[in-house]
Amino acid sequence: MRTSSALSLLQDGELCIVTTAFGEREMRWSIAGWCFYYTSAGIPVICPFDEIEEWRPAVLNRARGS
């Protein structure tokens, strides 16, 4: 496991909100692939790290009432 990153605190398959140049999208985290992947594609499609501007666990949105 890559413990030097906040990403190591995410659970496998955890839903996150990821901001890219195209806006905010729901994505899931894959520990095995060490990547975010789009949930709306029907099949997992990896989002390249260089496209990610910001990410946060989706549970934070619920905690803020969004």
C-alpha positions as CSV (number, residue, x, y, z in Angstrom):
1,M,0.0,0.0,0.0
2,R,1.2,3.5,-0.7
3,T,1.0,5.1,2.7
4,S,2.6,8.4,1.8
5,S,-0.6,9.8,0.4
6,A,-4.1,10.8,1.7
7,L,-5.3,8.4,-1.0
8,S,-4.2,5.5,1.1
9,L,-7.0,6.4,3.6
10,L,-9.7,5.8,1.0
11,Q,-11.6,2.5,1.0
12,D,-11.6,0.3,-2.1
13,G,-14.6,1.4,-4.2
14,E,-15.3,4.5,-2.1
15,L,-17.4,7.1,-3.9
16,C,-15.6,10.4,-4.3
17,I,-16.2,13.8,-6.0
18,V,-13.4,14.5,-8.4
19,T,-13.0,17.9,-10.1
20,T,-11.4,18.0,-13.5
21,A,-11.4,20.8,-16.2
22,F,-14.8,19.3,-17.3
23,G,-16.4,19.9,-13.9
24,E,-17.2,17.7,-10.9
25,R,-17.9,14.1,-11.4
26,E,-18.6,11.1,-9.1
27,M,-15.9,8.5,-9.3
28,R,-14.8,5.5,-7.3
29,W,-11.4,4.8,-5.9
30,S,-9.6,1.5,-6.8
31,I,-6.9,0.4,-4.3
32,A,-5.7,-2.3,-6.7
33,G,-5.3,0.1,-9.6
34,W,-4.4,3.1,-7.4
35,C,-6.7,5.2,-9.6
36,F,-10.1,6.9,-9.7
37,Y,-12.6,5.6,-12.3
38,Y,-15.8,7.0,-13.7
39,T,-19.0,5.4,-12.4
40,S,-21.3,6.6,-15.1
41,A,-19.6,4.7,-18.0
42,G,-21.2,1.3,-17.2
43,I,-17.7,-0.2,-17.3
44,P,-14.8,1.2,-15.3
45,V,-13.0,4.0,-17.2
46,I,-9.8,5.3,-15.5
47,C,-9.4,9.0,-15.0
48,P,-5.8,10.0,-15.6
49,F,-4.2,11.7,-12.5
50,D,-3.0,14.6,-14.7
51,E,-6.7,15.5,-15.3
52,I,-7.6,15.7,-11.6
53,E,-7.6,19.1,-10.1
54,E,-9.1,18.2,-6.7
55,W,-10.9,15.2,-5.1
56,R,-12.8,14.6,-1.8
57,P,-14.8,11.7,-0.4
58,A,-18.4,12.0,-1.3
59,V,-19.4,11.6,2.3
60,L,-18.0,15.1,2.9
61,N,-20.7,16.5,0.5
62,R,-23.4,14.7,2.5
63,A,-22.0,16.1,5.8
64,R,-22.2,19.6,4.4
65,G,-25.8,19.1,3.2
66,S,-25.0,19.2,-0.5
